[in-house]
Amino acid sequence: MPALATLPDAHGHFGPYGGMFVPETLMAALQELTAEYERARRDLSFQQELDELLRNFAGRPTPLYFAERLTNELSGAKIYLKREDLLHTGAHKINNALGQILLARRMGKQRIIAETGAGQHGVATATVAARFGCECVIYMGAVDMERQALNVARMRFLGARVVAVTAGQATLKEAINEAMRDWVTNVRTTHYILGSALGSHPYPMMVRDFQRVIGVEARAQILEREERLPDLLIACVGGGSNAIGLFHPFLEDEAVRMIGVEAGGEGIRSGKHAARFQGGRLGVLQGTRTFVLTNDDGQIELTHSISAGLDYAAIGPEHSYLRDSGRIEYDYATDEEALRAFRTLAEVEGIIPALETAHAMAQVIKTAPTLSKDKLVLVNCSGRGDKDVATAAAHFGI
Ligand SMILES: *Cc1c(COP(=O)(O)O)cnc(C)c1O
């Protein structure tokens, strides 16, 4: 096995996964972006500017919080939460959006586009576009616009134009298609801020690198608090950016176990889910080769999750590689389990998590009681749940 931390190769391959499966017209833009990113990551002034924004605009470092009551209630391993939900705009997405808008400025691109599912990436992008005075267009599935109305209003107040996408399932996949179409047409003036560790090279690598700050901080914080590394890391996996951001700085620490949690929807047998590692297969979707939910003809399957941010047919290519290598385990939580965990965290810890995050919490609730009290579990609290309160209230009849 090659040193995991050195991947991908120069063409964006994580073993057999990843790559650049895009129309000819986008190759020049992706190569320009790759070159600019390579320069920026070595440029001290870029790093300083990003650090300053992460600190004073976004609110880093985020706390590592000991969830004492949840720990007592589950009566197993000691549970720590990495509080990405406390960041400006309410989720980890701002880490990546800030990194990418600085790159857009270096490339002289004044127009910003993005896709969004739950709306958290759209809000983060609209926020950084406002901060730097850029024009901003967000593509969002019409179904997602309905279930995430709060975030649609936030984006509009931030000055973004939100374009409803009605094609197909009218969720994240179709929104990405529209954003790619816009990018092909306007590539000279426009930067596409992709929101997860997905798509063509260099996005999976670059988004991972911008999210690594989560794991770098968490590693230092747990060492300070407990004077040792955690035994288990847990994070939910949509495209996979909050998970890889937490996991990556621990990959070389062999004793640290990691579990990525996908959306089990209404259960795997129902077919209504978005758990790519439960029945998905090798395919190419939106720029990258990875595990994809397809039917026997290779057509993309419809997906389902209560959580718009996890409702996508492909998983980031690095996760496919890390699963093959056995370094990371992947499990899933159903809608029902996530909704229950959403309530538990609210009632026991006073934290209302995003429904995406609630999938990670459901895994904690399953796993922590099976571990002894001297074990440490560190879970990424990727976002806060304001946007999901209406969905949960409708479900529970509150
Ligand atoms: C977008 C989102 C996710 C899923 O995206 P990843 O790229 O897999 O992290 C998870 N949690 C929250 C709060 C989100 O907003």
The ligand as a Gaussian input file, in Angstrom:
#p B3LYP/6-31G(d) Opt

LIG

0 1
 C      -22.962000      19.123000       3.222000
 C      -23.011000      18.542000       4.565000
 C      -22.609000      17.208000       4.802000
 C      -22.254000      16.243000       3.701000
 O      -21.195000      16.616000       2.894000
 P      -19.745000      15.999000       3.027000
 O      -19.020000      16.553000       1.863000
 O      -19.890000      14.512000       2.978000
 O      -19.198000      16.451000       4.324000
 C      -22.564000      16.751000       6.109000
 N      -22.934000      17.541000       7.138000
 C      -23.340000      18.819000       6.947000
 C      -23.745000      19.630000       8.127000
 C      -23.398000      19.360000       5.656000
 O      -23.811000      20.619000       5.492000

